[in-house]
Amino acid sequence: MVLLKKINKRSHNFSSKEENILLTLVKDKYARQIECKKTDTNANKCKTEAWLKLAKEFNSYSGEPYRDAQVLRNKFLNMKKRSKKNFSEQKKYMYGTGGGPAKKFDDTNMDNDMEQILGSQMTGFESEFDNDKDI
């Protein structure tokens, strides 16, 4: 008896249009529910419902291949990681000692929108106790 393994077919890559639609929907409508830090039963249910609504709305706008809520969630998490990494690299370079030509960073709309969504999660807090000023 031969067992057949179910092969999941890989879907198409996200186009820049799809990324913009996803980011716009999250930023304009669903950021509050999706980025909520609570993890109790009600909050998780609310997050799941928000992702399902977002997926339905996304698929009505995109006109591209169908994307389910889990795929959209994973894509958003990857976009969030990429934006945090870019911001971190810029900040690290800014605090470096220099030497050599300046490094060019391309500030994309995605990074700017993600900064609006994440706020202090991306930029961090300014310390009120740390400074280099002589007293």
Buried (B, 14 or more C-beta within 10 A) or exposed (E): EEEEEEEEEEEEEBEEEBBBBBBEBBEEBBBEBBBEEEEEEEEEEBBEEBBEBBBEBBBEEBEBEEBEBEBBBEBBEEBBEBBBEBBEEBEEEEEEEEEEEEEEEEEEEBBEBBBEBBEEEBEEEEEEEEEEEEE
